[in-house]
Amino acid sequence: MSQARNATFLFYRNYMDYHADRFEDFSLMFYVDNHLHSILPANIKGDTLYSHQGLTYGGLVMNIDVTASDVVQLFRELNDWLRAAGISKVVYKPVPWVYHQHASEEDLYPLFWICNAKVVSRDIGTVIFMQQHLRWRKDRRRRLRRAKELCVEVRREDNFRAFWPVLEKNLADRHGVRPVHTVEEMELLHSRFPKNIVQYNAYFEGQVVAGLTFYLSPQVLHGQYCSSTPLGKQIGAVDAIYEQAMYEDFPDFEYLDFGRSTEGDGSILNGGLIAQKEGFGGRAICYDTYEWTL
């Protein structure tokens, strides 16, 4: 996995297997002349193969030597193999291009021409090109000034438990949902990937008023979880965290991925949520899901 040009730490077994009991794994490994060529993280449900449902994105993971012709042939043979295995449908989520360490869209070509795949879902997210140093919107700059005036303290620490009640309450009150991960699961994953999962907490008068859980990939700083208390919103606690992460701790990263701002099947845009992210200078990126029948 470390040699792949479009992989992140989410594809390691130590990450994927934290929820192994929820999915019937059907990940595939492709070989050429007895050498590993590429892999497809996947699970199976009934007669459908899913580009792993426990991951935000998946798709074919390749090293630098894999060519377009290789991938065309791979999908021809994959479809034949899946038919023989009794699979009738494939749902496929390619790795978003910002996570590519080298151009890696060879799979999108055979999806169209070989598989006759259709886009069945499109989510929208927000990404900042960090090296362009775009100016934050006026309201975000105002909140950041307020955080500094009130001496909001930002700590990069391993204290997930201080933040999780804030996150759980905010998600329950605003969306009626729970975080994808329990705090115990996040602590477990952090213990396995301490350099890739980073927690920031913002304190005011000794209390946690906001927090951000970041996932770090080779060139992407991804905000996995972000939440604040009502007071934290008023005093710009999240803005203070983003400033420290973007300009002090990880200034050399190429991209900051705020994640998706859609609900349900992706057709509902949360306008308020995406507007907050756009206030930092971010603009849209789409996450597509493809489907084809065999």
Protein Blocks (a to p, Z undefined) as FASTA:
>chain_A
ZZpckbcfklpmklmmmmmmmpccfbdcddeehiafbdcddddehjaccddfkbfbgcjd
ddfklcfklmmmmmmmmmmmmmmnopabdcdddddfklpcbdckkmmmmmmmmnopacfb
dcddddddfklopacdfklmmmmmmmmmnopacdddfblklmmmmmmmmmmmmnopacfb
dfklmmmmmmmmmmlpccddddeehiafbdcdddddfklccdfbgcddfklmmnommmmm
mmmmmmmmmmmbmbdcebjabehjopaccfklmmmmmmnopacdddddddddZZ
